Amino acid sequence: MRVACSRIVRKRLRHGGVELGRVAGAHLLRHSLATQLVRQRRPINEVADLLGHRSINTTALYVKVAASQLAEVALPFPGGVA
């Protein structure tokens, strides 16, 4: 079932003119969903639940946090320039 779903997604992406890299298909959709949820500041446990992960560590591998979001929560370097 998973292979069939990925094949359909790849075919439709190609049909739409999307250039495919190494990762495509169903995995690409899952990664895109996770990325959008993080950008919307959804809790990581909610993302994990939607992806069906038992462990937050698995979800952390999927999700790439935007650098701008990291800058918003970064603390100033002690004794450094603010």
C-alpha positions in Angstrom: 0.0 0.0 0.0 2.8 2.4 1.0 4.7 1.7 -2.3 1.6 2.2 -4.4 0.8 5.5 -2.6 4.4 6.8 -3.2 4.2 5.8 -6.8 1.0 7.7 -7.3 2.4 10.8 -5.6 5.6 10.7 -7.7 3.6 10.3 -10.9 1.4 13.3 -10.1 4.3 15.4 -9.1 6.1 14.7 -12.3 2.9 15.4 -14.2 2.7 18.8 -12.5 6.3 19.6 -13.6 7.9 19.2 -10.2 11.5 18.2 -10.4 12.0 15.3 -8.0 15.0 14.7 -5.8 16.0 11.7 -3.9 13.1 11.9 -1.5 9.7 11.9 -3.1 6.3 10.3 -2.8 4.5 9.7 0.4 7.6 10.6 2.5 7.7 14.0 0.8 4.1 14.7 1.8 4.7 13.6 5.4 7.8 15.8 5.6 5.9 18.8 4.1 3.0 18.4 6.5 5.4 18.2 9.5 7.3 21.3 8.3 4.1 23.3 7.9 2.9 22.3 11.3 6.1 23.4 12.9 6.0 26.7 11.0 2.5 27.2 12.5 4.0 26.6 15.9 2.0 23.4 16.5 3.3 21.4 19.5 5.8 18.7 18.6 3.7 16.0 20.3 0.8 17.0 18.0 3.0 16.6 15.0 4.1 13.2 16.3 0.5 12.1 16.7 -0.5 13.2 13.2 2.5 11.3 11.7 1.8 8.3 13.8 5.2 8.4 15.7 5.5 6.8 19.1 8.6 8.8 19.9 9.2 12.5 19.7 12.8 11.7 18.7 11.5 10.2 15.5 9.5 13.3 14.8 12.5 15.5 15.5 14.3 13.8 12.6 11.5 14.6 10.3 11.1 18.3 11.2 13.5 21.0 10.2 12.9 24.1 12.3 13.2 27.4 10.4 16.2 29.5 11.4 14.0 32.5 11.9 12.1 30.6 14.6 15.3 29.7 16.3 16.4 33.3 16.3 13.2 34.3 18.1 13.9 32.1 21.0 17.7 32.4 21.2 19.1 33.9 24.4 21.8 36.5 24.2 25.3 35.3 24.6 26.4 36.1 28.2 28.8 39.1 28.1 28.4 39.4 24.4 26.9 42.0 22.2 23.1 42.0 22.2 
